[in-house]
Amino acid sequence: MNYLEEIAKISSQAQQLKHVQSELILTPVEKRSSHQHCMLCGTQPTFGLQLNFYADQNNDIWTYTKGSIHQQGYQGILHGGFIAALLDASMCNLIFNQDEEAVTADMNIRYLAEIPMTSEMIVHAKIIKTYLSLYKVEAEVYVKDQLMAKSSARFMKRA
């Protein structure tokens, strides 16, 4: 799927969410050379997803992905560790969009429903608060307009 198709998918699904009040204007988040081998967002991983992330007019981050058998946990549903990694990568790219790099300090996840294996998902991440060396962030995974998992985390800025 190309950038324009991804943007169309994200925009279409995001408009169904109650907290999205206006049309999204999405621009690609620049890929980082420090993350070129990341299994989710890297450009070089052999078995990675090569996810693209997009910033909206509020500097929130969005991405689109579709599950597959390679991310399966229990029969027919996505593995919780994959969902956690998806949330984490979204929050990390949120910080990349601030022209910073940071690592996960702690992360809390709430799984609200099982996600069927081949679901189309959008992930939304936003900054809650910025401190001198710390970001407080949140991310959510949606299937259609249903919130399936959410996370709050703190990221430490890299030196």
Secondary structure in CASP SS format (residue, H / E / C, confidence):
PFRMAT SS
TARGET T0000
AUTHOR 0000-0000-0000
METHOD secondary structure of the structure
MODEL  1
M C 1.00
N C 1.00
Y H 1.00
L H 1.00
E H 1.00
E H 1.00
I H 1.00
A H 1.00
K H 1.00
I H 1.00
S H 1.00
S H 1.00
Q H 1.00
A H 1.00
Q C 1.00
Q C 1.00
L C 1.00
K C 1.00
H C 1.00
V C 1.00
Q C 1.00
S C 1.00
E C 1.00
L C 1.00
I C 1.00
L C 1.00
T E 1.00
P E 1.00
V C 1.00
E C 1.00
K C 1.00
R C 1.00
S H 1.00
S H 1.00
H H 1.00
Q C 1.00
H C 1.00
C C 1.00
M C 1.00
L C 1.00
C C 1.00
G C 1.00
T C 1.00
Q C 1.00
P C 1.00
T C 1.00
F C 1.00
G C 1.00
L C 1.00
Q C 1.00
L C 1.00
N C 1.00
F E 1.00
Y E 1.00
A E 1.00
D C 1.00
Q C 1.00
N C 1.00
N C 1.00
D C 1.00
I E 1.00
W E 1.00
T E 1.00
Y E 1.00
T E 1.00
K E 1.00
G C 1.00
S C 1.00
I H 1.00
H H 1.00
Q H 1.00
Q E 1.00
G C 1.00
Y C 1.00
Q C 1.00
G C 1.00
I E 1.00
L E 1.00
H C 1.00
G H 1.00
G H 1.00
F H 1.00
I H 1.00
A H 1.00
A H 1.00
L H 1.00
L H 1.00
D H 1.00
A H 1.00
S H 1.00
M H 1.00
C H 1.00
N H 1.00
L H 1.00
I H 1.00
F H 1.00
N C 1.00
Q C 1.00
D C 1.00
E C 1.00
E C 1.00
A E 1.00
V E 1.00
T E 1.00
A E 1.00
D E 1.00
M E 1.00
N E 1.00
I E 1.00
R E 1.00
Y E 1.00
L C 1.00
A C 1.00
E C 1.00
I C 1.00
P E 1.00
M C 1.00
T C 1.00
S C 1.00
E E 1.00
M E 1.00
I E 1.00
V E 1.00
H E 1.00
A E 1.00
K E 1.00
I E 1.00
I E 1.00
K E 1.00
T E 1.00
Y C 1.00
L C 1.00
S C 1.00
L E 1.00
Y E 1.00
K E 1.00
V E 1.00
E E 1.00
A E 1.00
E E 1.00
V E 1.00
Y E 1.00
V E 1.00
K C 1.00
D C 1.00
Q E 1.00
L E 1.00
M E 1.00
A E 1.00
K E 1.00
S E 1.00
S E 1.00
A E 1.00
R E 1.00
F E 1.00
M E 1.00
K E 1.00
R C 1.00
A C 1.00
END
